Amino acid sequence: MTDLEYADRADALLLQVEQACDRILETTDVDLDAQRVGGMVTIVFPNGSQLVINEQKPLHEIWLAASAGGFHFKFEQGQWQDTKGSGEFFALLNRFASEQAGTALDFAAA
């Protein structure tokens, strides 16, 4: 993958996360605070816990930091996959965000 391809895919992923946060705020009672600064999105939950998603440009990865730990994702076969085999980005984001919010959340739904 070229640097430009990575930048396009990473930006699309962060935009999808931002849009999902907006949708969750509009359609649920969960009060998320999501902020994007450059290549990083921070989501703060009502209990004070956070998820941080950020670009790692030199490695062509996306990193996700959650209460459950840190995860690294590479774009493979059309999806962002965890480099240690834990799964696809949005599946893990949904799981960790739901755990931290105390209710089921879906970041992948359009």
N, C-alpha and C positions, 0 to 999 in steps of 0.2 A: 504494500500500500504506500502510495506517495504521501508526502506531508500534506498536500492539498486535499487528497481524498480523506485522510485522517481528520483534518480540520473540518471538512464538510460533515462527516459522519458524527464527529464529537459534538459539533454545534447543533446538529439535528437532535441528538439525544438530549442535550441539556435543554433545548427548547421544548421538547416533548415533556420533560420533567416539569418545567415551569408551567406549561399549559395544563398538565394534570393537577398541579397544586391549585391553580385557579379554579379548575372544574371541581375539585374536592371541596374547596372553600364555598363554592356556590351551591353544591348539591348535598352537602352533609353538614353535620353539626361540629365536625372536627375543625378546630381553630389552628390551622398551620400558619407559620410565618416563614415564607420562602423568599430568599434573596439571592440574586445572581450578581456576582462581581467577576467580570471577565470570564474565565474558564472554570468557574466554581459556583455551584449552587449549594446553599446551606438551608436546610429545612429544620425549623425548631418546632417541637411539639408542645402541647399545653403543660406536660409534666417537666418541661425544661430540657429533655433529651434532644439530641440533634442527629441528623444525617448530613454528611458532607459528600458531595459528588464533585470530583474535579478532574480536569484534563491533565494527563502526563504526556505532553507533546513529544519529548525526546524518545519515549518508549512506545508511542502510539497506543497508549492505554487510557482507560477511564478508571479512576479509583473511587471506591465507595467506602466511607467510614461510617459504621453504625455501632450501636451498643454491643452488637454481637461480634464486632471485630472489623478488620480491614480486608477489602477484596479488590483484586485487580482484574480488569476485563480487557480483552482484545477482540477486535472485530473479526469474526471467523464465520464462514458459511452463512453470511447475511444477518448475523446477530452478534451482540456483545456478550462473549462467553467468559466466565471466570477462568483465569489461567491455572487454577488448581482443581478444576473440575466440579466446582460447587453449583454450577448452573448458569442460566441466562440472566442478564442484568435486571430486567423488569420483574422476573419471578422473584429474585432475591430482594429487590427494592420493595415490592409489594409485601413480602413476608416481614422484612425488618420494620418498615413503616407501620404496618398493622400491629406488630408487637409493641412498638413504641407509642402508638396512638391509643392502643387498647381497643381497637375496632378495626374491622376489615376495610382496607383501602386498596384501590386499584389504579395504579399509575399508567398502566398500559392501555386501558380502554380509551377509545377516542370519543 
